[in-house]
Amino acid sequence: MTVEGTRDLTMSTPIGEITAVTEFRREHGALAGTASGAGEEAQLGDVVLDGDRLTWKQSITRPMRLNLTFAVTIDGDTLTGTSRAGRLPAAKVTGARRTP
């Protein structure tokens, strides 16, 4: 399964839908990536692909300072799952691979 590439993500949160663009790549044999949205870019940490399950962490400052944890399932070019910010309720995450 290939996770590398760019995906458009949508997160359904209590304050409305938030969109971001994620880029996953291999660096020195390990998965890495970045996410951009709301005028900022964040490095992805602890990116792990286990079968069809992809997890990662990232910190954001907009719309507020949060440490997010993502857990999604990859099905072809789509992602579905959740993101969590501390004790806040989980937000639904969906994503689709960008085609060149």
HELIX and SHEET records of a PDB file:
SHEET    1   A 9 GLY A   5  THR A  13  0                                        
SHEET    2   A 9 GLY A  16  GLU A  27 -1                                        
SHEET    3   A 9 ALA A  30  GLY A  37 -1                                        
SHEET    4   A 9 GLU A  40  ASP A  50 -1                                        
SHEET    5   A 9 ARG A  53  ILE A  60 -1                                        
SHEET    6   A 9 LEU A  66  ASP A  75 -1                                        
SHEET    7   A 9 THR A  78  ALA A  85 -1                                        
SHEET    8   A 9 ALA A  91  ARG A  97 -1                                        
SHEET    9   A 9 GLY A   5  THR A  13 -1                                        
END                                                                             
